[in-house]
């Protein structure tokens, strides 16, 4: 019974993480529209990380997606 419960909890946490990727992308997109004082080089890196996050999300690689999106958010100061 405990094993079944553990598997269920892990599944739920994975789904919760998967559904958070779009919220992270929305936060990045909102900040990109008003971002100032960021070098062109850093802006290109942020946009690349954002695109990678979306690609990983669509591929079902949610941990990788959250990592890329988290780095983009950090660079944006959010």
Secondary structure, DSSP 8 states (H G I E B T S, - for coil): -HHHHHHHHHHHHHHHHHHHHHHHHHHHHHHHHH--S--HHHHHHHHHHHHHHHHHHHTT-HHHHHHHHHHHHHHHT-
